[in-house]
């Protein structure tokens, strides 16, 4: 991942995910994953989770920009959703 993606995950995405309330089932599943791994495997899993979470964030952002349902600053600046580039 790029430096920006690492920064985004460490300072925005991860704290947001960790702040979400967890029920007993979530806690149980997390403890199963954490307690049955070596240090090397735990590092690999964290890297995969960071990669997936960051790309999911970007995919969601791209969807909101493309449909014009998010990012009001962009909508004011450009007058609505992005053009699809096609005719019609």
Biopython code that builds the backbone (N, CA, C, O; Angstrom):
import numpy as np
from Bio.PDB.StructureBuilder import StructureBuilder

atoms = [
    (1, "UNK", "N", (0.838, -1.171, 0.000)),
    (1, "UNK", "CA", (0.000, 0.000, 0.000)),
    (1, "UNK", "C", (0.887, 1.240, 0.000)),
    (1, "UNK", "O", (2.023, 1.209, 0.475)),
    (2, "UNK", "N", (0.356, 2.317, -0.533)),
    (2, "UNK", "CA", (1.108, 3.567, -0.564)),
    (2, "UNK", "C", (1.158, 4.190, 0.831)),
    (2, "UNK", "O", (0.435, 3.774, 1.736)),
    (3, "UNK", "N", (2.011, 5.181, 0.986)),
    (3, "UNK", "CA", (2.114, 5.866, 2.271)),
    (3, "UNK", "C", (0.780, 6.500, 2.661)),
    (3, "UNK", "O", (0.394, 6.482, 3.829)),
    (4, "UNK", "N", (0.084, 7.056, 1.677)),
    (4, "UNK", "CA", (-1.209, 7.679, 1.960)),
    (4, "UNK", "C", (-2.211, 6.641, 2.452)),
    (4, "UNK", "O", (-2.962, 6.894, 3.395)),
    (5, "UNK", "N", (-2.221, 5.487, 1.820)),
    (5, "UNK", "CA", (-3.151, 4.433, 2.226)),
    (5, "UNK", "C", (-2.835, 3.947, 3.638)),
    (5, "UNK", "O", (-3.748, 3.708, 4.429)),
    (6, "UNK", "N", (-1.555, 3.800, 3.961)),
    (6, "UNK", "CA", (-1.150, 3.411, 5.312)),
    (6, "UNK", "C", (-1.607, 4.460, 6.328)),
    (6, "UNK", "O", (-2.151, 4.125, 7.381)),
    (7, "UNK", "N", (-1.379, 5.732, 5.998)),
    (7, "UNK", "CA", (-1.798, 6.816, 6.884)),
    (7, "UNK", "C", (-3.310, 6.800, 7.073)),
    (7, "UNK", "O", (-3.799, 6.914, 8.197)),
    (8, "UNK", "N", (-4.037, 6.661, 5.992)),
    (8, "UNK", "CA", (-5.497, 6.647, 6.056)),
    (8, "UNK", "C", (-5.995, 5.501, 6.922)),
    (8, "UNK", "O", (-6.901, 5.686, 7.736)),
    (9, "UNK", "N", (-5.422, 4.336, 6.757)),
    (9, "UNK", "CA", (-5.847, 3.188, 7.558)),
    (9, "UNK", "C", (-5.517, 3.401, 9.031)),
    (9, "UNK", "O", (-6.375, 3.205, 9.892)),
    (10, "UNK", "N", (-4.288, 3.798, 9.326)),
    (10, "UNK", "CA", (-3.852, 3.931, 10.722)),
    (10, "UNK", "C", (-4.572, 5.056, 11.465)),
    (10, "UNK", "O", (-4.836, 4.928, 12.660)),
    (11, "UNK", "N", (-4.892, 6.149, 10.781)),
    (11, "UNK", "CA", (-5.424, 7.321, 11.472)),
    (11, "UNK", "C", (-6.922, 7.545, 11.289)),
    (11, "UNK", "O", (-7.499, 8.371, 11.995)),
    (12, "UNK", "N", (-7.563, 6.843, 10.373)),
    (12, "UNK", "CA", (-8.980, 7.070, 10.135)),
    (12, "UNK", "C", (-9.786, 5.773, 10.155)),
    (12, "UNK", "O", (-10.729, 5.641, 10.935)),
    (13, "UNK", "N", (-9.424, 4.832, 9.315)),
    (13, "UNK", "CA", (-10.238, 3.624, 9.151)),
    (13, "UNK", "C", (-10.147, 2.719, 10.373)),
    (13, "UNK", "O", (-11.175, 2.318, 10.920)),
    (14, "UNK", "N", (-8.935, 2.392, 10.808)),
    (14, "UNK", "CA", (-8.775, 1.470, 11.943)),
    (14, "UNK", "C", (-9.418, 2.010, 13.225)),
    (14, "UNK", "O", (-10.146, 1.267, 13.884)),
    (15, "UNK", "N", (-9.180, 3.276, 13.608)),
    (15, "UNK", "CA", (-9.849, 3.775, 14.813)),
    (15, "UNK", "C", (-11.374, 3.747, 14.702)),
    (15, "UNK", "O", (-12.069, 3.490, 15.686)),
    (16, "UNK", "N", (-11.890, 4.012, 13.499)),
    (16, "UNK", "CA", (-13.341, 3.968, 13.304)),
    (16, "UNK", "C", (-13.865, 2.548, 13.507)),
    (16, "UNK", "O", (-14.863, 2.346, 14.199)),
    (17, "UNK", "N", (-13.206, 1.578, 12.914)),
    (17, "UNK", "CA", (-13.642, 0.185, 13.031)),
    (17, "UNK", "C", (-13.533, -0.289, 14.478)),
    (17, "UNK", "O", (-14.435, -0.958, 14.982)),
    (18, "UNK", "N", (-12.436, 0.052, 15.143)),
    (18, "UNK", "CA", (-12.244, -0.380, 16.521)),
    (18, "UNK", "C", (-13.235, 0.280, 17.480)),
    (18, "UNK", "O", (-13.522, -0.273, 18.542)),
    (19, "UNK", "N", (-13.759, 1.448, 17.125)),
    (19, "UNK", "CA", (-14.705, 2.160, 17.988)),
    (19, "UNK", "C", (-16.128, 1.622, 17.880)),
    (19, "UNK", "O", (-16.983, 1.967, 18.696)),
    (20, "UNK", "N", (-16.390, 0.780, 16.882)),
    (20, "UNK", "CA", (-17.739, 0.245, 16.718)),
    (20, "UNK", "C", (-18.063, -0.718, 17.861)),
    (20, "UNK", "O", (-17.206, -1.500, 18.274)),
    (21, "UNK", "N", (-19.301, -0.665, 18.374)),
    (21, "UNK", "CA", (-19.658, -1.570, 19.476)),
    (21, "UNK", "C", (-19.622, -3.031, 19.019)),
    (21, "UNK", "O", (-19.991, -3.353, 17.889)),
    (22, "UNK", "N", (-19.173, -3.903, 19.917)),
    (22, "UNK", "CA", (-19.092, -5.335, 19.612)),
    (22, "UNK", "C", (-19.975, -6.092, 20.593)),
    (22, "UNK", "O", (-19.980, -5.809, 21.791)),
    (23, "UNK", "N", (-20.713, -7.049, 20.075)),
    (23, "UNK", "CA", (-21.505, -7.893, 20.964)),
    (23, "UNK", "C", (-20.653, -9.093, 21.386)),
    (23, "UNK", "O", (-19.489, -9.194, 21.001)),
    (24, "UNK", "N", (-21.228, -9.990, 22.167)),
    (24, "UNK", "CA", (-20.474, -11.149, 22.659)),
    (24, "UNK", "C", (-19.973, -12.039, 21.531)),
    (24, "UNK", "O", (-18.874, -12.587, 21.616)),
    (25, "UNK", "N", (-20.760, -12.187, 20.485)),
    (25, "UNK", "CA", (-20.343, -13.010, 19.349)),
    (25, "UNK", "C", (-19.132, -12.438, 18.643)),
    (25, "UNK", "O", (-18.216, -13.173, 18.274)),
    (26, "UNK", "N", (-19.124, -11.116, 18.453)),
    (26, "UNK", "CA", (-17.975, -10.466, 17.816)),
    (26, "UNK", "C", (-16.710, -10.641, 18.657)),
    (26, "UNK", "O", (-15.634, -10.927, 18.132)),
    (27, "UNK", "N", (-16.860, -10.466, 19.963)),
    (27, "UNK", "CA", (-15.720, -10.616, 20.863)),
    (27, "UNK", "C", (-15.193, -12.042, 20.847)),
    (27, "UNK", "O", (-13.982, -12.259, 20.841)),
    (28, "UNK", "N", (-16.093, -13.010, 20.839)),
    (28, "UNK", "CA", (-15.700, -14.421, 20.814)),
    (28, "UNK", "C", (-14.941, -14.753, 19.530)),
    (28, "UNK", "O", (-13.881, -15.377, 19.579)),
    (29, "UNK", "N", (-15.480, -14.337, 18.382)),
    (29, "UNK", "CA", (-14.818, -14.627, 17.104)),
    (29, "UNK", "C", (-13.455, -13.947, 17.018)),
    (29, "UNK", "O", (-12.502, -14.532, 16.504)),
    (30, "UNK", "N", (-13.357, -12.725, 17.514)),
    (30, "UNK", "CA", (-12.076, -12.019, 17.498)),
    (30, "UNK", "C", (-11.047, -12.721, 18.384)),
    (30, "UNK", "O", (-9.878, -12.831, 18.014)),
    (31, "UNK", "N", (-11.478, -13.192, 19.541)),
    (31, "UNK", "CA", (-10.539, -13.875, 20.430)),
    (31, "UNK", "C", (-10.071, -15.197, 19.840)),
    (31, "UNK", "O", (-8.921, -15.588, 20.043)),
    (32, "UNK", "N", (-10.942, -15.892, 19.110)),
    (32, "UNK", "CA", (-10.523, -17.127, 18.444)),
    (32, "UNK", "C", (-9.424, -16.849, 17.422)),
    (32, "UNK", "O", (-8.448, -17.594, 17.330)),
    (33, "UNK", "N", (-9.589, -15.783, 16.664)),
    (33, "UNK", "CA", (-8.592, -15.439, 15.648)),
    (33, "UNK", "C", (-7.281, -14.992, 16.277)),
    (33, "UNK", "O", (-6.206, -15.382, 15.820)),
    (34, "UNK", "N", (-7.365, -14.181, 17.315)),
    (34, "UNK", "CA", (-6.153, -13.624, 17.911)),
    (34, "UNK", "C", (-5.354, -14.656, 18.690)),
    (34, "UNK", "O", (-4.124, -14.606, 18.687)),
    (35, "UNK", "N", (-6.021, -15.586, 19.352)),
    (35, "UNK", "CA", (-5.327, -16.521, 20.226)),
    (35, "UNK", "C", (-4.764, -17.740, 19.505)),
    (35, "UNK", "O", (-3.971, -18.476, 20.092)),
    (36, "UNK", "N", (-5.138, -17.973, 18.279)),
    (36, "UNK", "CA", (-4.694, -19.150, 17.546)),
    (36, "UNK", "C", (-3.709, -18.815, 16.434)),
    (36, "UNK", "O", (-3.639, -19.527, 15.432)),
    (37, "UNK", "N", (-2.946, -17.738, 16.602)),
    (37, "UNK", "CA", (-2.012, -17.323, 15.561)),
    (37, "UNK", "C", (-0.622, -17.111, 16.144)),
    (37, "UNK", "O", (-0.450, -16.758, 17.311)),
    (38, "UNK", "N", (0.353, -17.339, 15.284)),
    (38, "UNK", "CA", (1.719, -16.984, 15.657)),
    (38, "UNK", "C", (1.896, -15.481, 15.419)),
    (38, "UNK", "O", (1.037, -14.840, 14.813)),
    (39, "UNK", "N", (2.985, -14.935, 15.885)),
    (39, "UNK", "CA", (3.241, -13.506, 15.690)),
    (39, "UNK", "C", (3.350, -13.172, 14.203)),
    (39, "UNK", "O", (2.880, -12.124, 13.760)),
    (40, "UNK", "N", (3.968, -14.063, 13.441)),
    (40, "UNK", "CA", (4.115, -13.827, 12.004)),
    (40, "UNK", "C", (2.765, -13.874, 11.290)),
    (40, "UNK", "O", (2.481, -13.038, 10.432)),
    (41, "UNK", "N", (1.943, -14.844, 11.646)),
    (41, "UNK", "CA", (0.617, -14.958, 11.035)),
    (41, "UNK", "C", (-0.254, -13.768, 11.411)),
    (41, "UNK", "O", (-1.003, -13.262, 10.576)),
    (42, "UNK", "N", (-0.165, -13.321, 12.648)),
    (42, "UNK", "CA", (-0.937, -12.162, 13.106)),
    (42, "UNK", "C", (-0.572, -10.925, 12.287)),
    (42, "UNK", "O", (-1.442, -10.135, 11.919)),
    (43, "UNK", "N", (0.729, -10.763, 12.004)),
    (43, "UNK", "CA", (1.176, -9.633, 11.191)),
    (43, "UNK", "C", (0.617, -9.726, 9.770)),
    (43, "UNK", "O", (0.190, -8.723, 9.198)),
    (44, "UNK", "N", (0.624, -10.937, 9.204)),
    (44, "UNK", "CA", (0.066, -11.142, 7.859)),
    (44, "UNK", "C", (-1.429, -10.843, 7.826)),
    (44, "UNK", "O", (-1.919, -10.205, 6.894)),
    (45, "UNK", "N", (-2.143, -11.300, 8.833)),
    (45, "UNK", "CA", (-3.593, -11.065, 8.885)),
    (45, "UNK", "C", (-3.878, -9.571, 9.005)),
    (45, "UNK", "O", (-4.786, -9.061, 8.350)),
    (46, "UNK", "N", (-3.119, -8.875, 9.826)),
    (46, "UNK", "CA", (-3.303, -7.426, 9.972)),
    (46, "UNK", "C", (-3.056, -6.709, 8.648)),
    (46, "UNK", "O", (-3.763, -5.756, 8.320)),
    (47, "UNK", "N", (-2.064, -7.157, 7.891)),
    (47, "UNK", "CA", (-1.779, -6.556, 6.588)),
    (47, "UNK", "C", (-2.928, -6.782, 5.615)),
    (47, "UNK", "O", (-3.299, -5.877, 4.868)),
    (48, "UNK", "N", (-3.488, -7.974, 5.622)),
    (48, "UNK", "CA", (-4.615, -8.283, 4.739)),
    (48, "UNK", "C", (-5.841, -7.459, 5.131)),
    (48, "UNK", "O", (-6.538, -6.931, 4.264)),
    (49, "UNK", "N", (-6.104, -7.349, 6.427)),
    (49, "UNK", "CA", (-7.245, -6.564, 6.900)),
    (49, "UNK", "C", (-7.062, -5.086, 6.523)),
    (49, "UNK", "O", (-8.010, -4.440, 6.077)),
    (50, "UNK", "N", (-5.864, -4.560, 6.697)),
    (50, "UNK", "CA", (-5.595, -3.164, 6.336)),
    (50, "UNK", "C", (-5.808, -2.941, 4.848)),
    (50, "UNK", "O", (-6.423, -1.953, 4.447)),
    (51, "UNK", "N", (-5.304, -3.853, 4.031)),
    (51, "UNK", "CA", (-5.458, -3.741, 2.581)),
    (51, "UNK", "C", (-6.934, -3.778, 2.190)),
    (51, "UNK", "O", (-7.399, -2.936, 1.422)),
    (52, "UNK", "N", (-7.669, -4.756, 2.720)),
    (52, "UNK", "CA", (-9.086, -4.899, 2.369)),
    (52, "UNK", "C", (-9.908, -3.715, 2.855)),
    (52, "UNK", "O", (-10.762, -3.220, 2.121)),
    (53, "UNK", "N", (-9.667, -3.253, 4.075)),
    (53, "UNK", "CA", (-10.436, -2.134, 4.619)),
    (53, "UNK", "C", (-10.178, -0.849, 3.847)),
    (53, "UNK", "O", (-11.106, -0.084, 3.584)),
    (54, "UNK", "N", (-8.931, -0.608, 3.483)),
    (54, "UNK", "CA", (-8.598, 0.604, 2.735)),
    (54, "UNK", "C", (-9.213, 0.576, 1.351)),
    (54, "UNK", "O", (-9.760, 1.581, 0.897)),
    (55, "UNK", "N", (-9.131, -0.559, 0.674)),
    (55, "UNK", "CA", (-9.721, -0.641, -0.661)),
    (55, "UNK", "C", (-11.247, -0.597, -0.608)),
    (55, "UNK", "O", (-11.875, -0.060, -1.521)),
    (56, "UNK", "N", (-11.848, -1.146, 0.431)),
    (56, "UNK", "CA", (-13.302, -1.036, 0.583)),
    (56, "UNK", "C", (-13.690, 0.423, 0.808)),
    (56, "UNK", "O", (-14.703, 0.883, 0.282)),
    (57, "UNK", "N", (-12.895, 1.145, 1.578)),
    (57, "UNK", "CA", (-13.152, 2.570, 1.792)),
    (57, "UNK", "C", (-13.095, 3.316, 0.465)),
    (57, "UNK", "O", (-13.979, 4.120, 0.167)),
    (58, "UNK", "N", (-12.054, 3.055, -0.339)),
    (58, "UNK", "CA", (-11.933, 3.726, -1.631)),
    (58, "UNK", "C", (-13.067, 3.340, -2.573)),
    (58, "UNK", "O", (-13.568, 4.190, -3.310)),
    (59, "UNK", "N", (-13.476, 2.091, -2.564)),
    (59, "UNK", "CA", (-14.574, 1.659, -3.421)),
    (59, "UNK", "C", (-15.867, 2.366, -3.030)),
    (59, "UNK", "O", (-16.629, 2.796, -3.896)),
    (60, "UNK", "N", (-16.112, 2.484, -1.738)),
    (60, "UNK", "CA", (-17.305, 3.192, -1.281)),
    (60, "UNK", "C", (-17.258, 4.661, -1.636)),
    (60, "UNK", "O", (-18.275, 5.240, -2.018)),
    (61, "UNK", "N", (-16.084, 5.275, -1.515)),
    (61, "UNK", "CA", (-15.939, 6.685, -1.866)),
    (61, "UNK", "C", (-16.158, 6.892, -3.358)),
    (61, "UNK", "O", (-16.823, 7.848, -3.757)),
    (62, "UNK", "N", (-15.614, 6.019, -4.177)),
    (62, "UNK", "CA", (-15.790, 6.134, -5.626)),
    (62, "UNK", "C", (-17.251, 5.973, -5.999)),
    (62, "UNK", "O", (-17.737, 6.656, -6.900)),
    (63, "UNK", "N", (-17.949, 5.092, -5.330)),
    (63, "UNK", "CA", (-19.373, 4.892, -5.610)),
    (63, "UNK", "C", (-20.151, 6.157, -5.261)),
    (63, "UNK", "O", (-20.996, 6.599, -6.040)),
    (64, "UNK", "N", (-19.872, 6.744, -4.095)),
    (64, "UNK", "CA", (-20.591, 7.954, -3.691)),
    (64, "UNK", "C", (-20.303, 9.111, -4.641)),
    (64, "UNK", "O", (-21.203, 9.891, -4.953)),
    (65, "UNK", "N", (-19.074, 9.231, -5.099)),
    (65, "UNK", "CA", (-18.734, 10.315, -6.026)),
    (65, "UNK", "C", (-19.433, 10.089, -7.357)),
    (65, "UNK", "O", (-19.983, 11.030, -7.931)),
    (66, "UNK", "N", (-19.423, 8.870, -7.853)),
    (66, "UNK", "CA", (-20.009, 8.568, -9.152)),
    (66, "UNK", "C", (-21.518, 8.727, -9.204)),
    (66, "UNK", "O", (-22.069, 9.053, -10.256)),
    (67, "UNK", "N", (-22.202, 8.500, -8.075)),
    (67, "UNK", "CA", (-23.654, 8.613, -8.075)),
    (67, "UNK", "C", (-24.128, 9.992, -7.651)),
    (67, "UNK", "O", (-25.311, 10.312, -7.768)),
    (68, "UNK", "N", (-23.205, 10.808, -7.159)),
    (68, "UNK", "CA", (-23.582, 12.152, -6.750)),
    (68, "UNK", "C", (-24.318, 12.206, -5.426)),
    (68, "UNK", "O", (-24.935, 13.224, -5.112)),
    (69, "UNK", "N", (-24.269, 11.127, -4.629)),
    (69, "UNK", "CA", (-24.979, 11.127, -3.351)),
    (69, "UNK", "C", (-24.088, 11.558, -2.198)),
    (69, "UNK", "O", (-24.561, 11.669, -1.067)),
    (70, "UNK", "N", (-22.829, 11.801, -2.455)),
    (70, "UNK", "CA", (-21.919, 12.197, -1.390)),
    (70, "UNK", "C", (-21.067, 13.368, -1.818)),
    (70, "UNK", "O", (-21.197, 13.878, -2.931)),
    (71, "UNK", "N", (-20.199, 13.785, -0.925)),
    (71, "UNK", "CA", (-19.223, 14.813, -1.196)),
    (71, "UNK", "C", (-19.868, 16.100, -1.715)),
    (71, "UNK", "O", (-19.688, 16.434, -2.887)),
    (72, "UNK", "N", (-20.602, 16.820, -0.896)),
    (72, "UNK", "CA", (-21.300, 18.018, -1.356)),
    (72, "UNK", "C", (-20.364, 19.098, -1.895)),
    (72, "UNK", "O", (-20.786, 19.890, -2.739)),
    (73, "UNK", "N", (-19.108, 19.162, -1.440)),
    (73, "UNK", "CA", (-18.185, 20.164, -1.963)),
    (73, "UNK", "C", (-17.943, 19.912, -3.445)),
    (73, "UNK", "O", (-17.939, 20.849, -4.243)),
    (74, "UNK", "N", (-17.742, 18.648, -3.815)),
    (74, "UNK", "CA", (-17.528, 18.312, -5.222)),
    (74, "UNK", "C", (-18.771, 18.622, -6.029)),
    (74, "UNK", "O", (-18.673, 19.076, -7.169)),
    (75, "UNK", "N", (-19.936, 18.385, -5.455)),
    (75, "UNK", "CA", (-21.172, 18.661, -6.180)),
    (75, "UNK", "C", (-21.322, 20.157, -6.429)),
    (75, "UNK", "O", (-21.732, 20.563, -7.517)),
    (76, "UNK", "N", (-20.995, 20.981, -5.437)),
    (76, "UNK", "CA", (-21.089, 22.430, -5.634)),
    (76, "UNK", "C", (-20.073, 22.895, -6.661)),
    (76, "UNK", "O", (-20.363, 23.762, -7.485)),
    (77, "UNK", "N", (-18.882, 22.317, -6.607)),
    (77, "UNK", "CA", (-17.821, 22.759, -7.505)),
    (77, "UNK", "C", (-18.086, 22.356, -8.952)),
    (77, "UNK", "O", (-17.765, 23.104, -9.876)),
    (78, "UNK", "N", (-18.671, 21.177, -9.151)),
    (78, "UNK", "CA", (-18.836, 20.672, -10.513)),
    (78, "UNK", "C", (-20.276, 20.560, -10.966)),
    (78, "UNK", "O", (-20.530, 20.157, -12.101)),
    (79, "UNK", "N", (-21.220, 20.903, -10.116)),
    (79, "UNK", "CA", (-22.614, 20.946, -10.527)),
    (79, "UNK", "C", (-23.292, 19.592, -10.618)),
    (79, "UNK", "O", (-24.218, 19.442, -11.415)),
    (80, "UNK", "N", (-22.881, 18.603, -9.846)),
    (80, "UNK", "CA", (-23.579, 17.320, -9.854)),
    (80, "UNK", "C", (-22.644, 16.149, -10.011)),
    (80, "UNK", "O", (-21.428, 16.290, -9.877)),
    (81, "UNK", "N", (-23.211, 14.985, -10.296)),
    (81, "UNK", "CA", (-22.378, 13.778, -10.401)),
    (81, "UNK", "C", (-21.416, 13.846, -11.569)),
    (81, "UNK", "O", (-21.599, 14.609, -12.517)),
    (82, "UNK", "N", (-20.383, 13.021, -11.469)),
    (82, "UNK", "CA", (-19.403, 12.974, -12.555)),
    (82, "UNK", "C", (-20.042, 12.449, -13.823)),
    (82, "UNK", "O", (-20.943, 11.612, -13.780)),
    (83, "UNK", "N", (-19.574, 12.943, -14.934)),
    (83, "UNK", "CA", (-20.063, 12.478, -16.225)),
    (83, "UNK", "C", (-19.575, 11.057, -16.480)),
    (83, "UNK", "O", (-18.449, 10.710, -16.124)),
    (84, "UNK", "N", (-20.427, 10.229, -17.101)),
    (84, "UNK", "CA", (-20.030, 8.871, -17.420)),
    (84, "UNK", "C", (-19.211, 8.819, -18.688)),
    (84, "UNK", "O", (-18.638, 7.777, -19.008)),
    (85, "UNK", "N", (-19.140, 9.922, -19.420)),
    (85, "UNK", "CA", (-18.327, 9.968, -20.619)),
    (85, "UNK", "C", (-19.051, 9.455, -21.863)),
    (85, "UNK", "O", (-18.554, 9.623, -22.977)),
    (86, "UNK", "N", (-20.209, 8.836, -21.687)),
    (86, "UNK", "CA", (-20.954, 8.314, -22.825)),
    (86, "UNK", "C", (-21.964, 9.329, -23.333)),
    (86, "UNK", "O", (-22.250, 10.328, -22.673)),
    (87, "UNK", "N", (-22.486, 9.062, -24.492)),
    (87, "UNK", "CA", (-23.495, 9.949, -25.055)),
    (87, "UNK", "C", (-24.868, 9.429, -24.687)),
    (87, "UNK", "O", (-25.085, 8.224, -24.556)),
    (88, "UNK", "N", (-25.782, 10.358, -24.524)),
    (88, "UNK", "CA", (-27.160, 9.926, -24.294)),
    (88, "UNK", "C", (-27.760, 10.369, -23.080)),
    (88, "UNK", "O", (-28.918, 10.050, -22.810)),
]
sb = StructureBuilder()
sb.init_structure("model")
sb.init_model(0)
sb.init_chain("A")
sb.init_seg("    ")
for serial, (resi, resn, name, xyz) in enumerate(atoms, 1):
    if name == "N":
        sb.init_residue(resn, " ", resi, " ")
    sb.init_atom(name, np.array(xyz, "f"), 0.0, 1.0, " ", f" {name:<3s}", serial, name[0])
structure = sb.get_structure()
